[in-house]
Structure formats: structure tokens, C-alpha cells
Amino acid sequence: MSDLPRSAALVVNARARKGRKLFRHAARALKAAGIELIEHHAVRDPKTLPDIVKGCVARGAPMVIVGGGDGSLSSSVDHLVGHDCVFGVLPFGTANSFARGLGIPLDVDGAIGVIASGQRKRIDLGMIGDDYYANCAAIGISPLVAETVPHGLKKVLGRAGYLGWVAVQSIRFKGFKLTIEQDGASRTMDAVEVRIANGGYHGGTELIEVADFTSGDIVVQVVLGSTRTRLAWSWLASVLRLKSRRTTLCEYRGQRLVIRTDPPLPVSIDGEVLAHTPVVASVARGVIEVAAPA
């Protein structure tokens, strides 16, 4: 396995919860760790971040280091597919599910230590239709929260504020009918949440234990039921690692699954609402390399 590159482009979402504060620290620490920064960008408008990453890759950066939350990371991975460019991760978000799944430390110096002395790791990406994503897409309360969360709440109050908003939105949340189609067979069930997982973490909590970035499969985990109390119990049982959590779930895994809901519902992809059901969920096997812990 070849060593990680010693030069890189740094792109930080300066509107992420920690981004503006940590951009300069990250740049200094990377240089001190022996990483030459051939470009560095503190991005004030997150909508422009994917194009900046795309430009860095096109200009031949051997590694692009992105600092931000799961949404920033997920919007970046599309532009590394098909290129010999390593993806470095600085987890500057609220949940940091992608970094957690890779075992990357959540503090900036620990994450930079991985970039400086870790190893290349080839991983899968999930896909919703033609859109690549890093960690987990979801149907249910997650898109509802993503569409309504007040601007600045996560930045000011962090994960506690985000979880508080989840509790507020759960009051008006309703279950739905879900149909999963795989290999010519289909099943319809009552559901309160669907997680379309490439990695094991969702909302910063390990929920999809069978998902792995190198498995070659996408995992669809369904929280069964029709009431919000069912969803709350499933989350609580998962957080507390109770054996009974398995009774609230069913799981499908494979390379391609069709997902339909009644009524049609939004789909959040790593925290950003980017699609609506019906969708085709699939896996792109081993399409990018990341800087991972040795």
C-alpha cells in the first residue's frame, strides 16, 4: 500500500460549525506535520465548495483535504471518482458520521495526524440515482429536520441543539408505507425511518452495524412501525446498545435496491435534502481512496 501524498489542497467550509475558527489552525498544523499546501480555500458560501474541490482535482492535487460536516464531505466525493486523488477528512461538523465510521479522530489535531501518518484506504460510495454520497441517506424524520432546522442552530448549540430540534419536529412526524424491491421481489411494510447506509453511523450514532465502507454492498435499514414512539424507542435502544433494538428493525443489503414510499417523501443525503422517492439505491465499489488511520 503506497504512502499518503505529502502535498495537498485544503478546502474548508468556513460556515460549518467549527470551520472558520479552525481553518487557520488546520493550515498551520498541516504544514507543521510536513504537508505542503499547494492551495487553500476558506469557503464562505457552501454551495461553491463542490466546484472548488472539482477545480483542485482538475489541477492535479494529489490529495484534497476537506474540512466540514457530512454534507460538505458528501458533496465533494463525486469529484474524486475516477481520479488518482486521495480524500482527506477534517471533521468540522455536528454529527461527523463519515469520520466516525472511518475511525478518524474528531479533534483537528488527531484528524491531521491521520492525514500525515495514516494510510490510503479504498472505499465504496453509496448512490441515490446518479448521485454519489459518502455515508448515509435517510427517509423519515431526518429530511424533515434538514428542511426545517433554523439557520445557525447547529453552529450555536451544536449537537445538543440539533437533537432538540429533532424532538420538536417529531411531534408532527408521521409513519408511511414503504416498498423495497430487490432482485425481482418486493415487500411492503409500515415504516417510520429508512437508512440507506454505506457507513455504520447516522446522526453521529452507530445504528447500522452491518454497514461497512469496503463491503461492496449498500444496506437499507428500516425502522418498522407507524408511530413516532416506535422510532424514539428504536433510537433509544440503539444508543443504549440494548439487544431489543434488533426487534424494531429489518435490513436489506445488496448492490441495487428500489425504494418507494406512500406518500412520496424527501430523501436526505448526508444531511441535505437532495432527492424524493421513489429512488434507486446502489453501491459504487472501491471508487475513491481516503486517508484513514494506519
Secondary structure, DSSP 8 states (H G I E B T S, - for coil): -----SEEEEEEETTSTTHHHHHHHHHHHHHHTT-EEEEEEEESSGGGHHHHHHHHHHTT-SEEEEEE-HHHHHHHHGGGTTSS-EEEEEE-SSS-HHHHHHT--SSHHHHHHHHHH-EEEEEEEEEETTEEESSEEEESHHHHHHHH--TTHHHHHHHHHHHHHHHHHGGG---EEEEEEETTEEEEEEEEEEEEESSSEETTEE--TT--TTSS-EEEEEEESSSHHHHHHHHHHHHTT-GGGGGGEEEEEESEEEEEEES--EEEETTEEEEESSEEEEEEEEEEEEEE--
